[in-house]
């Protein structure tokens, strides 16, 4: 069914208000981007804004600050930013776009948001509530409602009587220490009209997908040096196409929220890595945005964010290797190690205020993923595909995580190497090693459709075998 006109106006008030608020909150953060080579930084402002809001809300909610008060604080922050920009007349000097210069980009972006909104307009609440993976939609929405109306202490100490008074609060108690950042973010943003919070779930996904388009465009214009118009069109095709639809079908709030942040981080890391490959030094203040943004990403979705950390640190090393051709290889190595350790230490410190819902949850998720066998379907087996199918790669990761959890016990990490050696040499097949890596990487890079036991196309191509 189609919505009444008042509903449509309310929906667009939420979308416009949400984009505007996060954009303004994010301006102070993108002002920390000190790289000389980054352009179109305004594309990353909303992403940085909602990332900061997710982190701040999660930590302050634990301290007893309500969503209602936090919303007012963020509104006040946005007003201060507007006043500051007006006083300093910073529009011309900053990386913010002039209104007239990018009107056509705004219209293109608006068209993308309209396309994402149309299924909700025609399908109504039946579409928004029951499309795709309804369990995630219910758990995210129910937890957000719980945190909006109940304090951290009440939820953390909840009992049967509490659940009888508020049945949906069961989900809030379950998700309280399972990276609730994205749920707190939704709870705060929906305070624009809290009585309609139950309807805003799909609109929140539209907001996150829109930020994916902005972050992807930010990456393309900086890394591939394409025009912003081409970047917008390609990004729109990605996030309105198959990959974007997969987020919507899964109702993957946390994943959809973390990916734009990771795209901005990737862009920034490649930028500062380019400085390592030259003669210039990477200053400490240039690493602050990486640490902040990565902290935001982990609060939104630690499973996704931490798995990508080695690849992003690898970028630092790859670009830094170019400097080894100069007369100062030791200086290059020192710069790389200093940058890497600073980022990792900063991220760990960032996670301390809510350790149970970030690092501890990631360790549990990684162990769960490595200890379960992928069956005939990916849809109902969250996390299992992350390390491929049931081969040596999966239990190896499981042991690595177990050792990290039992670090101070008698077990030695040497057992990991012994396990790898026994699997490689005693099985007697070289292709087992190659198959294990290929299969595992399919999971790590999200190509879960290649992991279906009845569609092992990669096995046929690589080894001339098929399980059909």
C-alpha positions, 0 to 999 in steps of 0.5 A: 500500500502507498503511504499517506502524504503526511507519512511521505513528508515525515519520511523525507524529514527523517532522511534530510534531517539525518543526512544534514545532522551527520554532515555537520557533526562530521565537519570537525573530523574531516578537518583533521584530514591533513593530507595535501592530496585529498580532495572532495573531503565533504563527501566523507563528512556524513560518514565521519559524523555518523561514525562519531555519533555511533561511538559517542552514543555507545559509550555515553549510554553506558554512562547513563546518558539517554538517547533523547539528551544525546540527540539534543547535544548533537543538534547543538554541535551542528549549530555550533559548526554552522556558526563557526563556519559562518564566522570564519567564512570558511566555505570558500577556503575549505573543501566544502562545495559551493552550492551552485557548483555542485547542484547537479551532483545533489540532484543525482544523489537525490535521484539515487535516494529516491530509487532506494525509497521507492520500494518502501513507498509502494510496499509500505510497512509490509515491505519494510518489516518483512522483506529479506532477513526479517530476524536482523530487522527485528533484532536491530529495531527491537534493541534500538527501541529498548535503548531509547526507552530504558537505561543501560543499568536496567537492560544490563540487570534485566530479569523476567519481570523486566521482560514481562513489562517490555517484551521486546527488551529481550533483544536489547539485553541480548544485543547489549554487548554485541557491538550495539553502536549501530542500534544506538545510532539509529535510536538517536537519529530517530529522535527527530520523531520518536513516535515513528521510530518503528517505521524508520528501520528501512529509511535508516538503511537508505541513509547508510546506502546513501553514505556508501555512495558518498564514500565510494565516490570519495575513494574514486575521485582521490585514488583513481583520479576520476571526475566526481560525476563519473565517481557518482555514477559508478558508485550509484551503480554499485550501491543500487545494484546487486551488492547494495541490494544484498545489504537491504535483503540481509537488513545488515545495518552494522555491515552497511554502516561500517563499509562507508567508514572503511572506504574513507579509511582506505582512501586516507591510508593510501594517501598517507602511504603515498607520502611514505613512498616519497621523502616526506615524513608521516606526522603523528597528527596525520595518523589521528584520523585513521585511528578515529575512523577505525575506532568508529568502524569497530564500534559499528561492526568489529567483525568486518573492520578487524578482518580488513585491518591487516590489508590496510596495514599492508598498504602502508608496507607496500607503498613504503617499500618504494622508499627502500630504493632510496638511500634511507631504507632504515628510515622508511622501515622505521616510519612504517613500523611507527605508523602501524604500531601507532594506529593499532595502539590507538585503536585498542585504546579506543575500544577500552571504554566498551571492550565487551561490545567490540574486541571481546565480541570480535574474538567470540565471532571469529572463534564461532566462525572457525568452529562451525561447518558451512552447510548447504546454505549461507543465508542461515549461517551467519559468520560460518563462511568467513573462513571458507568451508571445512578444511584446514584453514578454518580450524587453523584460524580457530586455534589462533583465536583460541590462543589469543583468548588464552594468552596467559595460559600454558599453551604455546603459539608454537602449536599453531605452526605444528598444526599447519606443518602436520596438515600440509606434509602429512596429507601429502597433497600440495593442492590442499594448501592452495585449495585451503587458501583459495577457499578461505580467501573467498570467505574473507573477501565476501564471495560467499556464493562461491562457498556453496557445497553444490556449486564449487566452481572454483574446485572444477576450474583449479583441479578439474573436479566437480561435486555436481 
